Amino acid sequence: MAKINFFYGKSFLTLDVPDSRLQGVLISRAHDFKVGGTETEIVRNSLENPIASERLSVLAKGKKNIVLLASDHTRPVPSKIIFPLMAEEIKRGNPDAQISILVSTGCHRETSKAELESKFGGEVCAAYPIIVHDCDKSPVATLGRLPSGGDLIINKAAAEADLLIAEGFIEPHFFAGFSGGRKSLFPGVTNKVSVMANHCSAFIDNPCSRTGVLEGNPIHRDMVFAAGAAKLAFIVNVVIGSGKRIINCFAGHYDKAHLAGAAFVKELSGVKARPADIVITTNGGYPLDQNLYQAVKGMTAAEAACKKGGVIIMAARCEDGHGGEVFYETFKNEKNLSRMMKKIMDTTMRDTIPDQWQSQILARILLEHTVIMVTEADRKMVEDLHMRFAPTLEDALKMADAVLGHDKGNITAIPDGIGVTVLRDERFA
């Protein structure tokens, strides 16, 4: 009997899986990666040895208005470590530099004051101006057209910066290939109009718009273009391992440093699919499992490892509920998934609606698999999203067996669905 821990909120859920049924446990090697220094030392060393760029202290010379793009409350970026070191490096080259923080919320809800203080610390929040981006209401500037044809509209504070920089982290991303780098800018601080065009149904449907894939990815292409057009000058992106601790850092050019970091992450996160009748996964625990909307990300790891007609068990705490009103209403108001998908695919780039991409991906999964949620979210809410509710992993496994019609189906476990790149399609292996 294998005892497997699955990330859930700020703790774990444990399930005993019979050895006879266990097909495999897919885990990123980042969790066991041995580091050669403290988190502070890792970030400082990266700042002192940037990739394809001068040091941040040099770039900061003579700049009056320096804007830092920072991740929001949905990302486990250790800003308490990263930001002070970036500020220290900036002040080394420009003691009089005025630094402000622009929180890259994308289309997420506003980051609260308490969440900001938890993320940066009270001293930083008191000492530096912090702007929380609003994709609907923030003042904007238009910087032309994206390769896709959509308009590039970004937060005015970012557009008017003398020096635009970003912090963040790199992990597998379910349609942008990898998080980090250019994503701090786009969709981080872009207007909703730009996000809708980039996240259109045709791009989400593109086979290159998948976890771990950058080459040929139309969503990534727009994002890289946007970062260049906005003159994103420097990034500091960390890679996180066990206990959400920094195991590596990539600083420097917004694209070249990010590509180096993505290659490192793919080397650690890449796991061969072990196709199974039942796949049990998570959204990596807090903060990414705060809502059902975000939980779709972890489901895509299970999707790549689940046999057609199989069952996905998703464990995500989801204390914030659904996380996307339009996302929720789309499923609540449409009982026919095939009809829903056709409507989404028939929607043009300029008519994309909020959350459509998440609805499209969840519908894609549900058309092939039964999804059972183990969650704190309301049962009716889960069922409105065309999924089944289970109070425990044990109950979910019994339900999965009932769906299959027997209790002999093999099981693949993915304890951290966000942290792995499941390599099923050999083109992307």
N, C-alpha and C positions, 0 to 999 in steps of 0.2 A: 504494500500500500504506500503510495507516494503522498506526502503531506505538502501541499503547495500553497504559498502565500500570494494573495492577489492584492495589489495596491488599491486602497479604498479610503477616500477622504485623507485624513492625516494618520491613518493606521493601515491595517490589513484585514482581509477576510481569508480564512484558511479552509481548504477543502481537501479531504482525503480521496484520492483517485486510485482505483484498483490498478495494479501494475499491468494486468492483462488488457486493460482498456487504454492505457496511456500511450498515445502515439508519439508524443514528444513535448518538451517544454522549450518554448522559444524565448530566449533572453538576450538582450544586448550585452555585449562584452564590456560596455561602459560601466556596468554595475560592479565589475571586479577589476577595473583598470587601476593600476598602481601609479600613483603620482609621485613626482620628485620634489615636492615642496608644498608649502601652505597655499591656501586659496589666494591670499594676498600676493605671495611671491609669484604665483603663476600669472596673475593678471599684470603685475608690475613688469615682469620679464617680457611679456608680450608687448606692452606699451613701449618698452625700451628697444624692442627689435621688431618694428612693424613690417608688414608684408607689402612690398611695392609702394611704399609711401615714406615721406619724411616723418619724423616724430611729431606727435601732436603738439609738443611744445614749440616746434618750429612753425607749424601751420598756424598756431595761435598768435604769433607775433603780429602786432599792428591791428588785430581784429578787435572791434568794439562790441559787437553783438554776436555772441556765440550761443547757438541753440543746440541743446542735446535732445535727441529723440529717445524716449525711454519706454520700455514695455509697460503694459497695464497690469491690472490685478489678475488677469487670467493666465499669466505666464510666471513661472517660478524663477525669474531672473534675479540673482542676488545683487540687487542694486546698491545695498548697503556696503558691499565690498567694491563694486566696480566704480560707482560714481565718485567717491572721494579720491580714488587713484587717478581718475581722468581729470578731475578738478585740480589736483596737485600737479599733474603734468602740464595742464594748460597754464596754471599760475607760474610755473617755472619759466615759461617763455613769455608770459604776458601777465605780470602781477596785477594789472588794472583791468583785466578782462571781466566783462559782465556776462555771466552765464545764466541762462534760463533753461528750464526743463519743459519740454513739450511731450505730454504723455500720448503715446500712439495707441489709441483705443480702436482704430478702425471703425467698424460699425457696432462695437460692443457698447454696453451701457457705460455711463460715466463712472470713473474710478472715484471712490469716496475718500473723504479726508482721512478717515481711519485707515483705509487701505494704503493710501499714500504714505502715512506715517509708519505703517508696518513695513512698507517696501523700502523707503529711503532712510527712515529714522527721523525723529522729531527735529533734530538740529538742522539737518539738510532742508527739511520742509520750511523751517523758520528762516533760514539764511538765503534761500534761492527762490526766485519767482517760479511758480509751477502753473502751467496751462494744461488743461485737460481737453484734448481734441474732441470736437463734436462734428460728426460727418454731415450733419444737417445744418448746423447753425454757425459754426466757426467761420470768421472772415477768411476769404480764399483768394488765390491768385491762379490764373490759367497759364500753363506753360506749354501749350501747343497740343499736338496730337500724339497718341500712343501708336505703336506699330499696328495694333489691332484696329485702329481707326477711332477709338474712343478719345474723349477729351481728358487731358491731364490737368486736374484741378486740385491744388494742395492748400493746406493751411497757410494763411498769409504769414504767420510767424516764422514758418520754415522757409518760405520763399524769400523773406526779407533778411534772413540771417547773413552776417558777414562770414560766418563759418558754421556749417551745418554738420553735426556729428551724431553718432548713434551708439547706444549700447543695446545688447540683446543676447540671445542664445540660439544655438543651432541644434535642431533635432529634426527627425523625419517629419514631413508635412504631407497630408493626404492628397493635396492637389497642386501645391506649389513646389513639391519635391523635397525642400527643406525650409525650415523657418530661418529667421535671422537675416542679416545683411540688408538687402534692398527692401525686405518686408517692413522694416521699421518706418520707411517712407511711404511705401505703397503696399498694402492699403492702410498702413498705420496712421498717416495724417492726410489722407486724401478725402475729397468730397465724395459723397455717396454716388454721384453721377459717374465718377471714374470707377469706383468699385463695381457698380452694376455692370458696366461694359466689360470689365476684365473678368468678372465671374459669370459670364454668360453661359448658357446651356451648351453651346457648341464647344467652348473651351473646356468646360468640366467634363464633357463627353470624350474629349480627345484622349487617346490611349497613352499619350505622353504626360498627361496631367495626373500623375500618380505619385505615390510615396517614393522618395529616393530618386526621382527622375528630373533632371534639369535640361538635358539635351532634347531639343525639339518641343519643349514645354511652352505653349503659347502664353500661359499665365506668368511664368517666370520671365519670359522675354519682355513683356510689358513692364514688369517690376524693375528689371535691370535698366531698361531705358529711362523709366521715371526717376530712378536714383541718380542717374547721370544728368538728366535734364534739370533736376533740382539742386545739383552740385553738392550731393552728399560727399563730404570730403574725407571722412575717417570713421571707421567702425571699431568697436570693441565687442566681440562676440565670444561668449564662453560656451563650453560644452559641460554638461552636468551629468554626474554619475550617481552612485549610491548615496542616499540621504540628501539628494538635491545639492551635492557639493561639487564645486568646480574641479574638473579634472584636466582641462586644457583651455587655452584662450587664443583667439586669433584677432589681431589688431592690424589696422592698416587700410588699404584701398577697399572701397565698399564692395567691389566685385571679386577682386583677386584674393583678398583675405577670406571672404565668404566661401569662395570655391575651395580654398585650402581646408577650411573648417568643415565644409560639407563632405569632402573626400575622407577626412578623418572620421567623421560621424558614420558615414556609410560603411567604412571598414569595420567599425565596432558594432553597428546596429544591424548589418546585413545578416539575415538568417534564411536558410532554405525552408520553403514551405513544407509542412508535414500534413498534407491534406487529410482531413478527418471528418467524421460524421458530426461531431460536436466540437466547437472551438469556444473556449472560455477566455475572456479578455477583460481589460480595464482601460480606463483613460489615464492611467499613471498616478491616480490619487490626486490630492489637492496640489495646486489650485485648478487643474484642468478638468476635474470631474465635478465642478460646481453646478452644471446644468446639463439637460438632455441634449441641447443643441451642440455643445462641445463634445459630448459623448460619441457623436457620429464618427469623430476622428479615430478613436480606438476601435470602433467597429470595422473600419476599413482594413485594419491589420488582420482581424479575424476573417473578413471577407476573402482575403488572399490565401487563407489557409483552410477554408471550409469547402467541403464537397458541395456541388450543386444539390439543392434540396435539403442540405444539412441545417443544423441549428447553431446559432450564435448566442452565447450567454454573455451578457455585458454587465459588469459590476461597476457602477458609478454612483456616488452618493447623491449628487444633484440636489443639494439643499436649496439652491436658488430656483428650482422648478424647471420650466421648459427652456428658458434663456433666450427665446426669440418668438415674439408674438405672431409674426407672419408665418414663420416656420410651423408653429403649433396649429394655427388656424388652417393652414394649407391641408394638413392631414385630417384635422377634425372635420372639415367641411367636405372632404372628398373620400368616399369609401372605396372607390375603384382605383387601385394603384396604377394599372396600365393606362387608364384615362388621364390620371394625374401626370404620368411621365410624358405622354404624348403632348399634353398641353404645355409642359415645360419645354420640351424639345422644339415645339412650334413657336416659342417665344423668341423674338429677335433680340439682338444685343442691346439695342436702345430701349427695349421694353422690359428688360430684366427687373424683377422686383426684389426687395430685401429678403434675404435668407433663401432665395430660390436655389442657390448652389447646394445648400445643406439639405434641402428637401429633395433635390435631384439625387444626391448621393445616398441618402437614406432610402429613398424609393428604389434605387438600383439594387441596394442590398436586400430590401424586403421582397422584391420580386423574385429573388433567388433563394432566400433563406428565411426561416422563422427566427425572430430575435426575442430573447427573453431578458428583461431588465431586472437586475437585483439592485435596488435603489431605495433612497428615502423619499423620492418624489411620489406624488399622489398616484394611486393605482389608475384612476380614471384618466389622468393626464397621459400616463404611459399607454393605456389602451387606445386613447384618442389618436396617438401617434402610430397606431397599427402594430404595436409591440405587446408582448405579454409581460405580466408583472409577477415577480416571485420575491418573497421576503428574505430568503436565504439562498446561498449557493446550492445547498443540499436540495431544497425545494425545486430550484431551477433545473438541476440535473434530472430529477424525477420527471419534471415536465418535458424536458428534452427527450428522454427515453419514451415518453408517451407519444410524442410527435413522431418519432421514428418507428414506434410500434414494437420495440424490443429494448432490452437493457444491455445489449452487447456492442453498441456503436463505439468506435474508437474516439479518443478525446485528445485534442491538442490544447495545451495551456499556454497562454501568453500573459504572464503576470503584469507586464507593462506594455499595453498596446500602443502607446505613444512612442515608446523608445526603440521600436524595432522597424526595420525595413524588410518586409516579407517578400522574398524573391521567388515568385511563382512563374512569371513570364520570363523565359530565357533571354528575350531581347534586352531586358533590363537587369540581368543578373551581373 
